[in-house]
């Protein structure tokens, strides 16, 4: 069996169909695999690595919505593809990734043929809904310094490392704030002994 999705370990037939029906591609860090307003002809399923899903506002500011880890897919793609709508988000590779692209017609076929596939989609919806609620709560009620520290800790969890290779500009974009604000807050966190700052590198202490 291909090394895919622990969720389907009890259904080797579905795993086989997923691989047989999909196109498998590998992407380096920074690759954009889905752009806003793009037509959705296939659903990305991550088998290795991590993606980040971003929403861009009209003024050009971006904000990080959630991460897609190995074994997961993008529910925004499911929704847009199944309703013949364009993408509302951008998906970018955070950690070198291998992705299966499953055509929309196969997505609908598997829903009819495999109850565990529909269950997988619903569980993804549930998880993303909770993450979006958490993000809305953070934007509404938390100060930027709390959100920054939370983002760093989330990246630490996703990357499996205390040292993050990231710029202040990237963090600012993901938080939807200005670079100077992030730089000032990182300096404060360093003075408090929470992080160590290097050139395009941040280490959580």
LINNORVEN-V494223 format. One record per residue. N is the residue number from 1. RES is the residue in one small letter. PSI is psi in whole degrees, 0 to 359 (* if undefined). OMEGA is omega in radians with two decimals (NA if undefined). NEAR is the number of other C-alpha atoms within 12 Angstrom. Layout:
# LINNORVEN-V494223
n/res/psi/omega/near
N/RES/PSI/OMEGA/NEAR
N/RES/PSI/OMEGA/NEAR
This chain:
# LINNORVEN-V494223
n/res/psi/omega/near
1/x/140/3.09/18
2/x/150/-3.10/20
3/x/70/-3.07/20
4/x/135/2.81/30
5/x/93/3.08/30
6/x/336/-3.14/19
7/x/335/-3.06/23
8/x/22/-3.09/26
9/x/336/3.13/18
10/x/1/-3.11/16
11/x/72/3.14/21
12/x/332/3.12/20
13/x/318/3.12/19
14/x/318/3.12/32
15/x/315/3.12/30
16/x/317/3.13/19
17/x/321/3.14/26
18/x/313/-3.14/35
19/x/320/-3.11/27
20/x/326/-3.04/18
21/x/346/-3.01/22
22/x/163/2.96/27
23/x/127/-3.11/20
24/x/129/3.14/25
25/x/153/3.08/21
26/x/142/-3.07/24
27/x/139/3.04/24
28/x/168/3.11/20
29/x/138/3.10/21
30/x/349/3.14/20
31/x/138/3.05/23
32/x/117/-3.10/25
33/x/346/3.10/37
34/x/128/3.13/32
35/x/155/3.06/22
36/x/142/3.12/26
37/x/6/3.10/20
38/x/149/3.05/21
39/x/143/-3.12/22
40/x/106/-3.13/33
41/x/345/3.14/26
42/x/160/-3.12/36
43/x/127/3.11/38
44/x/130/3.04/43
45/x/119/-3.08/42
46/x/123/3.09/41
47/x/338/3.04/34
48/x/147/3.07/29
49/x/197/-3.05/29
50/x/141/3.00/39
51/x/154/2.96/42
52/x/140/-3.11/39
53/x/126/-2.97/36
54/x/145/3.04/36
55/x/132/3.14/30
56/x/132/3.11/24
57/x/170/-3.09/18
58/x/331/-3.14/9
59/x/5/3.09/10
60/x/349/3.12/14
61/x/147/3.14/21
62/x/158/3.02/26
63/x/137/3.13/32
64/x/128/3.12/39
65/x/308/3.14/36
66/x/172/3.08/39
67/x/151/3.00/37
68/x/117/-3.09/37
69/x/176/3.11/34
70/x/132/-3.12/31
71/x/357/-3.09/30
72/x/168/3.08/37
73/x/179/-3.10/43
74/x/112/-3.11/48
75/x/333/3.08/35
76/x/324/3.10/38
77/x/318/3.08/42
78/x/310/-3.06/37
79/x/310/-3.12/27
80/x/316/-3.11/25
81/x/317/-3.09/29
82/x/338/3.13/25
83/x/14/3.08/17
84/x/41/3.12/19
85/x/160/3.09/20
86/x/164/-3.08/23
87/x/139/3.09/32
88/x/357/-3.05/27
89/x/169/3.01/33
90/x/137/3.10/35
91/x/123/-3.06/41
92/x/144/-3.12/35
93/x/120/3.11/31
94/x/323/3.14/36
95/x/130/-3.06/34
96/x/127/-2.91/25
97/x/150/2.91/32
98/x/131/-3.02/32
99/x/137/2.97/40
100/x/132/3.08/35
101/x/109/-3.08/32
102/x/120/-3.14/33
103/x/147/-3.08/28
104/x/320/-3.11/27
105/x/328/3.10/22
106/x/327/3.08/27
107/x/312/-3.13/33
108/x/322/3.13/23
109/x/316/-3.12/20
110/x/329/3.08/25
111/x/321/-3.13/21
112/x/326/-3.01/14
113/x/333/-3.00/16
114/x/104/3.12/24
115/x/327/-3.12/17
116/x/335/3.09/24
117/x/317/3.09/30
118/x/320/3.10/22
119/x/320/3.09/17
120/x/314/3.14/28
121/x/316/-3.13/30
122/x/321/3.13/21
123/x/324/3.06/19
124/x/316/3.10/29
125/x/315/-3.11/22
126/x/314/-3.12/15
127/x/315/-3.12/22
128/x/322/3.12/25
129/x/317/3.11/19
130/x/319/3.13/16
131/x/322/3.12/21
132/x/322/3.06/24
133/x/319/3.11/17
134/x/319/3.13/21
135/x/316/3.11/25
136/x/317/3.11/19
137/x/318/-3.13/15
138/x/315/-3.13/23
139/x/324/-3.06/25
140/x/319/-2.94/13
141/x/342/-3.07/14
142/x/149/3.05/17
143/x/162/-3.07/17
144/x/326/-3.13/27
145/x/322/3.09/27
146/x/319/3.14/21
147/x/322/3.12/31
148/x/312/-3.14/38
149/x/321/3.10/29
150/x/321/3.11/23
151/x/318/3.11/34
152/x/318/3.14/38
153/x/324/3.09/24
154/x/317/3.11/22
155/x/322/3.09/33
156/x/317/3.14/23
157/x/314/-3.10/18
158/x/315/-3.06/24
159/x/343/-3.13/24
160/x/31/-3.11/16
161/x/146/3.08/19
162/x/341/-3.12/22
163/x/124/-3.09/24
164/x/128/3.07/32
165/x/95/-3.05/24
166/x/149/3.14/27
167/x/161/3.07/22
168/x/325/3.13/30
169/x/317/3.13/22
170/x/316/3.12/30
171/x/318/3.14/37
172/x/317/3.13/30
173/x/317/-3.09/28
174/x/334/3.11/40
175/x/348/-3.10/37
176/x/36/3.14/29
177/x/185/-3.07/29
178/x/150/-3.13/23
179/x/320/-3.11/22
180/x/327/3.11/17
181/x/314/3.14/22
182/x/316/-3.13/30
183/x/318/3.13/26
184/x/317/-3.12/19
185/x/323/3.10/28
186/x/321/3.10/35
187/x/319/3.11/22
188/x/319/3.12/19
189/x/325/3.10/24
190/x/319/3.11/20
191/x/331/3.11/14
192/x/356/3.12/13
193/x/19/-3.12/14
194/x/331/-3.14/22
195/x/162/2.95/26
196/x/132/-3.07/22
197/x/137/3.04/28
198/x/188/3.13/19
199/x/112/-3.10/13
200/x/34/-3.09/17
201/x/138/3.11/22
202/x/129/3.11/30
203/x/125/3.08/26
204/x/132/-3.07/29
205/x/*/NA/20
